[in-house]
């Protein structure tokens, strides 16, 4: 897997991955990951700020992740919009992207990495826990309906 910083030419690919993942969640009965969470304009803005990465297998984009400095403490990097195209799921690519996020945050001098996930997504919760993230709280409502859990991995002491 090759992970690269997305550029403005990748906007359609990133949006397509989100759309397909959103559809998969909706078909599974979860409305929390609707496409509105990742509007075209928001993604374009994050790409211009160099927050969005794409994962490739043999030059085919299969996943994406955004790494954004926290608005209240820039020494914290927030993982957002982790998505793997449905056909490529369950192959360890999400683990690779999370490991990449941890490494990148460390290179940027971050003290921690955080992410909020829908509480019903047991696989992602387990994956984060296996990567050393700990539960630091709850979000009453993520996106439209789901309760969320906030996870954090400390990279260095204050």
N, C-alpha and C positions, 0 to 999 in steps of 0.2 A: 504494500500500500504506500502510495506517495501522497503526502499532505502538503498543499500549497495555499498560500494566501490568495483569496479570490480577488478578481479584478472586475471592472465594470462589464467586461465581456462575459462573465460567468453569472450574471444576474438571472438569466432565464434558467440556467441549470440549477442554481440554488432554489429558485422559486418552484421549479418542477419537483424537486426532491420534497420540499415542504408540502406541496399540493398532494402528492401521492401518499405521504405519511399521514396527512390530515384525513384523506379519504379512508385510509386503512383504519384509523381510530374511529371515525364516524361509523363505518361498517361494523366495528366491534362494539358499538353502543356507547362510546365515549365522545362527548361533544367538546371536550376541553381543549382540543388541539386544532381548532378551526383555523383556516387559512388567514383569517383576520389577525391572528396573533403575529403573523409574519407578513405584513403588507409589503407590497412591491417597493414602496417608498422607504419603509424602515430598513429593508434589506439593502437597498441601494445606498442609503445613508451610512449604514454600518460597513459596507464594502469600501466606501470612500474614506472611512476612518481607519481602515485596515484591521477590522475586528473579525472578519469572516474568512473561514478556511474551507477548502474543499478537499475531500479525500478521493483519490483516483485508484482504480485497478485497471491496469493496461490502458491508461489514458481515458478511461470511462469514469465520469463523476458518479460516485456511489454514496457519498455522505457529506455532511457539512456540520460545522460547529462554529459558534461565535464566542469570542473571548473579549469581554468588555470590562474596562475598569469600573469599579463600583462608584456610583455617583456621590456617595458620602465619604468614601475612603478609597483613594486610587491605589493603595497598596493591596487591595483585594481585587482579584480578577473573578468576574462572574461568568460561568459557563451558561450559554443560552443557545437555543435552537439546535440542539444536538439531534440530528436526523440521519437515518440510514435508509436509502431507497429500499422499499419492501422486498424486492427480489434478492437483495444482498444482506438482509438481516439474519441474525443467528449464526454469524460466521466470525465473530470476534472484532468486527470493525468498530463498534461503539467503544469497546475496551481500548482499542488503539487510539481513537480520538480523545478519550478521557486521559489516557497516558500522555498523549501529545499536549493536551491542555495543561496538565501538571508541569511538564517540562518547559513549555513556553512561558507559563506564569513564573516559574523559577528563574528563567533567563531574564525576565523583565524585572526581577527583584521583588516580586509580590510576596507578601507575608502569608497569604492564604488564597485558596480557590474555593468558590461557592457555587452552588447550583440549587435551584428549586425544581422539584419534580412532582407530578401528580402522585398522590399517595397510593392510588390504585395500581401504579406501574411497578409492580413487585420486582420485575426483572431488572429495571434500572436502579431501583433502591438497592437491591442485592449487589449489583455491579459496582455502585458507588461505595458501598460498605467494604467490598473486597479490595477496592483501590485505596482504602484508608480514610475515607470520608466518614464523618460522624454527624448524626442528626442534631441540629442546633435549634430547631423550632418548627413551627407550623405556619402555613399561610392559609387563612380561612377560605379564600377563593382564588384559584388560579384561572386566568382567562375567563371562561364563561361559567363553569360550574364545579370544577373539581377542587377538592381540598389538596393542599400541597405540603410537602416536607422540604425544609431547607437543610442542605448538607454542606459541610465545610471540611476542607483538608488544610491543616496548618503546614506551611512550608518552612517557616522560620519564626522564631520568637520575636516579639515587637522589638 
